[in-house]
């Protein structure tokens, strides 16, 4: 076994790998960019090495910097986690050339399975069924021959990045161009393939484990059908869809797929499965790394996948055969992401002011967070994972909903409340899942209005902060926030408040409110509500609200300065990647003007109406904050009147 392992990653996966290294008595080395100098994975590792400035290309994606860090700390092996260089064949080979063990499959297997075109051809030759499709250079022709709907996918990618569902072939060329741009940005390769889209499909994957002695087994399946924008958000094991016979058949197919590329280590074979015919399954791709959702498999099998990645990489044979694997109970995972459901799930950011992660019997939290963590737009939005294990699926669903309700991340909007509501959706409860369920019903899972008690709690916090002036133990009654006045009846003391994205309100603090440093309790219409609090933030049941003081005069002046509806502001913190117009250009309503990218997600900024670009404050590469002014488009009528 290795003495020292370098973890070439960050965030929750780095913390999770370090946990197993510590349990095995192996020294851990963390790496970090300047933006992560105070990150949790840096503090929890035995040793940490700075590898560069924040851009990933100069830090976490810098092969020379990572190899140098391993050399300087005496590491014998490198664990890549997931994301970044985890599925980079060049990095795996560079580790081998430097005398380091890459804790993952051989570079040849990564290269083969990383190319979706070659991967499909290889597993098809091994007898594994594949989805009908084609690749460049016949992409557009093949798409039209298959007929809508079709799915565009980057050949070199994974994790849903760059995937686009095309239901109208009239916009095929535009969608291909966008998919190429995103693939090039994410993977450095804009090669695409197209596949027939299977309506209401289910996404089911098989965990495989292989050693260097020829042993390959599978550890059952994971249901990953609950997705949004092709990104998994809830995963569970096992799947309610599969019978023992289908599970065995899919597992055998996954084992053959792994054998076909000479796989070694932990990997995942992903299948697309028609919900109405689970016996008809098709190979999609193989992820040649540890998956985000690996904890659900660990909880139902009792196998620590990171431990066996290490042992296999050290040359140990698997001590168990396929018949030794037993599935115990049910496990479900929810991905906690820095995104704001109330703003269309745009990436969020900020400082974690208050943090509470759920604990308890059968509850596991894999997290890279700590109080004070700065969540920016440089890296992936996933912050943590909340996982539960129970005897059956209904119990696991209830337990996960309770765990999400107990999750607090004040200062950074997350999707915890949304996920809790999703887990209560009737189709989720019944197990009638498909990859389009979330997109179809998303509006019903995101509250449009702010509950009245949120504003009441915020007003109570403001009132509690108005302490009377004291001197030598005497309190000035005229400075007490009682609303006292001549005539007896106290004057109301309303507070003007606003939550971004909602109209401002004027609210009085309710009687009997209790405010502490960490909580506020209010009673509204006979119902008592308790919130977590920190500064201007309130949280409850996984949801959070940033309740600000509202100055109507300042708001009016700001609107006048920036033209109100004419102003285009950044919907999220990020980087401007594309600017398509200049000052003085005439634009049409809905025309694409700029592109802002954050956390590997593109957002197109379009003209709110026909008119003239009168201000443009950014260029490609400009880093912007949320709500920062980007441009102003004067309406065509106003421009004509001015002329």
Residue pairs with C-beta under 8 A, 6 or more apart in sequence:
1 24
1 26
1 310
1 311
1 314
2 26
2 75
2 76
2 77
2 101
2 310
2 313
2 314
3 26
3 27
3 74
3 76
4 26
4 27
4 28
4 29
4 73
4 74
4 75
4 76
4 77
5 17
5 21
5 26
5 27
5 28
5 29
5 75
5 76
5 77
5 78
5 79
5 103
5 310
6 29
6 31
6 66
6 69
6 70
6 73
6 75
6 77
6 78
6 79
7 14
7 17
7 18
7 21
7 28
7 29
7 30
7 31
7 41
7 45
7 78
7 79
7 81
8 31
8 60
8 66
8 78
8 79
8 80
8 81
8 84
8 85
8 91
9 17
9 41
9 60
9 79
9 80
9 81
9 82
9 83
9 84
9 86
10 31
10 32
10 33
10 36
10 39
10 41
10 60
10 368
10 379
11 39
11 41
11 368
11 379
11 380
11 382
11 383
12 366
12 367
12 368
12 369
12 382
12 383
12 384
12 385
13 81
13 82
13 83
13 290
13 292
13 366
13 368
14 30
14 41
14 45
14 81
14 368
15 40
15 41
15 44
15 366
15 367
15 368
16 306
16 366
17 28
17 79
17 81
17 306
18 28
18 30
18 41
18 44
18 45
19 44
20 304
20 306
20 307
20 310
21 27
21 28
21 310
22 28
23 307
24 307
24 310
26 310
27 46
27 47
28 44
28 45
28 46
28 47
29 45
29 46
29 47
29 48
29 49
29 69
29 70
29 73
29 75
30 41
30 42
30 44
30 45
30 47
30 48
30 49
31 48
31 49
31 50
31 51
31 59
31 60
31 65
31 66
31 69
32 39
32 41
32 42
32 48
32 49
32 50
32 51
32 59
33 50
33 51
33 52
33 53
33 54
33 55
33 56
33 58
33 59
33 60
33 378
34 50
34 52
34 53
34 54
34 59
35 54
35 374
35 376
35 378
36 42
37 50
38 372
38 373
38 374
39 368
39 373
40 367
40 368
40 369
40 370
40 373
41 368
42 48
43 370
47 73
49 69
49 72
49 73
51 59
51 60
51 62
51 65
51 66
51 69
52 58
52 59
52 62
52 65
53 59
54 376
54 378
55 378
56 84
56 378
56 379
58 65
59 65
60 66
60 84
60 85
61 84
61 85
63 85
63 90
63 91
63 94
66 78
66 85
66 91
67 94
67 95
67 98
67 100
69 75
70 78
70 98
70 100
71 98
75 100
76 100
76 101
77 100
77 101
77 102
77 103
77 310
77 313
77 314
78 95
78 100
78 101
78 102
78 103
79 103
79 306
79 309
79 310
80 86
80 88
80 91
80 102
80 103
80 104
80 289
81 289
81 290
82 289
82 290
82 291
82 292
83 159
83 380
85 91
86 104
86 289
86 290
87 110
87 114
87 158
87 287
87 288
87 289
88 110
89 107
89 108
89 110
89 111
89 114
90 107
91 102
92 102
92 104
92 105
92 106
92 107
92 110
93 107
95 101
95 102
96 102
96 107
101 313
101 314
102 313
103 265
103 309
103 310
103 313
104 110
104 265
104 288
104 289
104 309
104 313
105 261
105 262
105 263
105 264
105 265
105 267
105 288
106 262
106 264
108 261
108 262
109 261
109 262
109 263
109 264
109 288
110 288
112 118
112 119
112 122
112 261
113 119
113 122
113 261
113 263
113 267
113 285
113 286
113 287
113 288
114 156
114 158
114 288
115 155
115 156
116 135
116 153
116 154
116 155
116 156
116 193
116 285
117 135
117 155
117 191
117 193
119 261
119 285
119 286
120 130
120 131
120 133
120 283
122 260
122 261
123 130
123 256
123 257
123 260
123 283
123 286
124 130
124 283
125 260
126 256
126 257
126 259
126 260
127 253
127 256
128 253
128 256
128 257
128 260
128 283
129 253
129 280
129 281
129 282
129 283
130 282
130 283
131 195
131 196
131 198
131 272
131 282
131 283
131 284
132 146
132 195
132 196
133 142
133 146
133 150
133 193
133 194
133 195
133 196
134 142
134 143
134 146
134 193
134 194
135 142
135 155
135 191
135 192
135 193
135 194
136 155
136 191
136 192
136 193
139 152
139 176
139 192
139 193
139 194
140 172
140 173
140 176
142 194
143 150
143 152
143 166
143 169
143 172
143 194
144 169
144 172
146 194
146 195
146 196
147 169
148 166
148 167
148 168
148 169
148 197
149 165
149 166
149 167
149 197
149 199
150 165
150 166
150 194
150 195
150 196
150 197
151 163
151 164
151 165
151 166
151 194
151 195
151 196
151 197
152 162
152 163
152 164
152 165
152 166
152 175
152 176
152 179
152 192
152 193
152 194
153 162
153 163
153 179
153 192
153 193
153 194
153 195
154 161
154 162
154 163
154 179
154 182
154 183
154 186
154 187
154 189
154 190
154 191
154 192
155 183
155 189
155 191
155 192
155 193
156 183
156 187
156 188
156 189
156 191
157 163
157 183
157 186
157 187
157 189
158 285
158 287
159 231
160 227
160 229
160 230
160 231
160 232
161 182
161 183
161 186
161 187
161 600
162 179
162 182
162 183
162 186
162 187
163 179
163 230
164 175
164 178
164 179
165 197
166 172
166 175
176 192
179 192
180 190
180 192
181 190
181 602
182 602
183 189
183 190
183 191
183 192
184 190
185 577
185 597
186 600
198 272
198 274
198 282
199 436
200 274
200 275
200 276
200 434
200 435
200 436
201 225
201 272
201 273
201 274
201 275
201 434
201 435
202 223
202 225
202 239
202 241
202 272
202 273
202 274
202 275
202 278
202 433
202 434
202 435
203 223
203 224
203 225
203 227
203 232
203 270
203 271
203 272
203 273
203 284
203 435
204 221
204 222
204 223
204 224
204 225
204 239
204 241
204 242
204 250
204 270
204 271
204 273
204 281
205 221
205 222
205 224
205 268
205 269
205 270
205 271
205 287
205 291
206 218
206 220
206 221
206 222
206 250
206 251
206 253
206 254
206 268
206 269
206 271
207 218
207 219
207 220
207 221
207 222
207 266
207 267
207 268
207 291
207 294
207 297
207 305
208 216
208 217
208 218
208 219
208 254
208 255
208 257
208 258
208 263
208 266
208 267
208 268
208 269
209 216
209 217
209 218
209 219
209 265
209 266
209 267
209 303
209 305
209 308
209 312
209 318
210 216
210 217
210 258
210 259
210 263
210 264
210 265
210 267
210 312
210 318
211 264
211 312
211 316
211 317
211 318
212 264
212 312
212 315
212 317
213 317
213 318
215 317
215 318
215 321
216 255
216 258
216 259
216 263
217 255
217 318
217 320
217 321
217 322
217 325
218 251
218 252
218 254
218 255
218 322
218 325
219 297
219 301
219 303
219 325
220 237
220 238
220 247
220 251
220 297
220 300
220 301
220 325
220 327
221 237
221 238
221 239
221 242
221 247
221 250
221 251
222 235
222 236
222 237
222 238
222 239
222 268
222 291
222 293
222 296
222 297
223 235
223 236
223 237
223 238
223 239
223 240
223 241
223 433
224 232
224 235
224 270
224 293
225 433
225 434
225 435
225 437
226 232
226 233
226 234
226 235
226 422
226 428
226 433
226 435
226 437
226 438
227 233
227 435
227 438
228 345
228 438
228 439
228 442
229 345
229 439
230 435
232 292
232 293
232 335
233 334
233 335
233 337
233 415
233 419
233 422
233 438
234 332
234 333
234 334
234 335
234 419
234 422
234 423
234 428
235 292
235 293
235 296
235 332
235 333
236 296
236 330
236 331
236 332
236 333
236 393
236 396
237 296
237 297
237 299
237 300
237 327
237 330
237 331
238 247
238 300
238 327
238 330
240 393
240 431
240 433
241 273
241 275
241 278
241 431
241 433
242 250
242 278
243 278
246 278
246 279
246 281
249 279
250 271
250 281
251 322
253 269
253 271
253 281
253 283
254 269
254 271
257 269
257 283
257 286
258 267
258 269
258 286
261 286
263 286
263 288
264 312
265 309
265 312
265 313
266 289
266 290
266 294
266 305
266 308
266 309
266 312
267 286
267 287
267 288
267 289
268 286
268 287
268 291
269 283
269 286
270 283
270 284
270 285
270 286
270 287
271 281
271 282
271 283
271 284
272 281
272 282
272 284
273 280
273 281
273 282
274 280
275 432
275 433
275 434
290 305
290 306
290 309
292 335
292 382
292 385
293 333
293 385
294 305
295 331
295 333
295 364
295 366
295 385
295 387
296 331
296 332
296 333
296 387
297 303
297 305
297 331
298 304
298 305
299 329
299 331
299 364
299 387
299 389
300 327
300 328
300 329
300 330
300 331
300 389
301 325
301 326
301 327
301 328
302 328
303 325
308 318
312 318
329 389
329 390
329 391
329 392
329 396
330 389
330 390
330 391
330 392
330 393
330 395
330 396
331 387
331 388
331 389
331 390
331 396
332 387
332 388
332 393
332 396
332 397
332 400
332 423
333 385
333 386
333 387
334 385
334 386
334 387
334 400
334 404
334 416
334 419
334 423
335 382
335 385
335 415
335 419
336 367
336 382
336 383
336 384
336 385
336 386
336 407
336 409
336 414
336 415
336 416
336 419
337 381
337 382
337 383
337 414
337 415
338 347
338 348
338 349
338 375
338 381
338 382
338 383
338 412
338 413
338 414
338 599
339 345
339 346
339 347
339 348
339 381
339 413
339 414
339 415
340 346
340 347
340 348
340 413
341 415
341 417
341 418
341 445
341 446
342 413
342 446
342 447
342 501
343 500
343 501
343 571
343 572
344 571
345 415
346 571
346 572
346 598
346 603
347 377
347 381
347 572
347 573
347 574
347 598
347 599
347 601
348 375
348 381
348 412
348 413
348 414
348 572
348 573
348 626
349 375
349 376
349 377
349 412
349 572
349 573
349 626
350 374
350 375
350 411
350 412
350 413
351 372
351 373
351 374
351 375
351 411
351 412
352 369
352 370
352 371
352 372
352 373
352 375
352 409
352 410
352 411
352 412
353 371
353 410
353 411
353 534
353 535
353 537
354 371
354 408
354 409
354 410
354 411
354 518
354 532
354 533
354 534
354 537
354 539
355 369
355 370
355 371
355 373
355 408
355 409
355 410
356 406
356 407
356 408
356 532
357 365
357 367
357 369
357 384
357 386
357 407
358 365
358 386
358 402
358 403
358 404
358 406
358 407
359 365
360 403
362 388
362 389
362 390
362 399
363 386
363 387
363 388
363 399
363 403
364 386
364 387
364 388
364 389
365 384
365 385
365 386
365 387
365 403
366 384
366 385
366 387
367 383
367 384
367 385
368 383
368 384
369 383
369 384
369 409
375 383
375 412
376 573
377 572
377 573
377 574
377 575
377 598
377 599
378 599
379 599
380 599
380 600
381 599
381 601
383 409
383 412
383 414
386 400
386 403
386 404
386 407
387 400
388 396
388 399
388 400
388 403
389 396
390 396
390 399
393 431
394 429
397 423
397 428
397 429
400 423
401 420
401 423
401 424
404 416
404 417
404 419
404 420
404 423
404 541
404 542
405 420
405 541
405 542
407 414
407 416
407 542
408 532
408 539
408 544
409 416
409 539
409 544
410 532
410 533
410 534
410 535
410 537
410 538
410 539
410 544
411 534
411 535
411 537
413 544
413 546
414 542
414 544
416 542
416 543
417 541
417 542
417 543
417 544
418 445
418 446
418 542
419 542
420 541
420 542
421 445
422 428
422 438
422 445
423 429
425 437
425 441
425 445
427 433
427 437
427 441
428 437
438 445
447 543
449 502
450 499
450 502
450 545
452 524
452 525
453 522
453 524
453 527
453 529
454 499
454 531
454 538
454 545
454 547
455 497
455 505
455 507
455 547
456 507
456 509
456 510
456 513
456 522
456 524
456 529
457 513
457 520
457 522
457 529
457 531
457 533
457 538
458 495
458 497
458 507
458 536
458 538
458 545
458 547
459 494
459 495
459 497
459 507
459 508
459 509
459 510
460 509
460 510
460 513
460 515
460 520
460 522
461 515
461 520
461 533
461 538
462 495
462 497
462 509
462 549
463 481
463 493
463 495
463 509
463 513
464 513
464 515
466 481
468 475
468 476
468 477
468 479
468 480
468 481
469 475
469 476
469 479
470 476
477 484
478 484
481 493
482 490
483 490
483 491
483 492
483 493
484 490
484 491
485 491
492 508
493 508
493 509
494 506
494 507
494 508
495 506
495 507
495 508
495 509
495 549
496 504
496 505
496 506
496 549
496 550
496 551
496 552
497 504
497 505
497 506
497 507
497 547
497 548
497 549
497 550
498 504
498 505
498 547
498 548
498 549
498 550
499 545
499 546
499 547
499 548
500 546
500 548
500 627
504 550
504 552
504 555
510 522
510 523
510 524
511 523
512 522
512 523
513 520
513 521
513 522
513 523
514 520
514 521
515 521
515 533
518 532
518 533
518 534
519 530
519 531
519 532
519 533
520 530
520 531
520 533
520 538
521 528
521 529
521 530
521 531
522 528
522 529
522 531
523 529
529 540
530 540
531 538
531 539
531 540
532 538
532 539
532 540
533 539
536 546
536 547
536 548
536 549
537 544
537 545
537 546
537 547
538 544
538 545
538 547
539 545
562 629
562 632
563 632
563 634
565 608
565 609
566 608
566 609
566 611
566 614
566 632
566 633
566 634
566 635
567 629
567 631
567 632
568 593
568 594
568 605
568 607
568 608
568 629
568 630
568 631
568 632
568 633
569 627
569 628
569 629
569 630
570 596
570 624
570 625
570 626
570 627
570 628
570 630
571 596
571 603
571 605
571 626
572 596
572 598
572 603
572 626
573 598
573 624
573 625
573 626
574 596
574 597
574 598
574 599
574 603
574 623
574 624
575 596
575 597
575 598
575 621
575 622
575 623
575 624
576 594
576 595
576 596
576 597
576 618
576 619
576 620
576 621
576 622
576 623
576 624
576 630
577 595
577 596
577 597
577 602
577 620
577 621
578 594
578 595
578 620
579 593
579 594
579 616
579 618
579 619
579 620
580 592
580 593
580 594
581 587
581 593
581 594
581 613
581 616
581 631
582 613
582 616
583 613
583 614
583 615
583 616
584 612
584 613
585 612
585 613
586 610
586 611
586 612
586 636
587 593
587 607
587 610
587 611
587 612
587 613
587 633
588 607
588 610
589 607
589 608
589 609
589 610
590 606
590 607
591 606
591 607
592 604
592 605
592 606
593 605
593 606
593 607
593 613
593 631
593 633
594 604
594 605
594 618
594 630
594 631
595 602
595 603
595 604
595 605
596 602
596 603
596 605
596 624
596 630
597 603
605 630
605 631
607 633
608 633
609 633
609 635
609 636
610 635
610 636
611 633
611 634
611 635
611 636
611 638
611 639
612 633
612 634
612 636
612 639
613 631
613 632
613 633
614 632
614 633
614 634
615 629
615 631
615 632
616 630
616 631
617 629
617 630
617 631
618 624
618 630
618 631
624 630
634 642
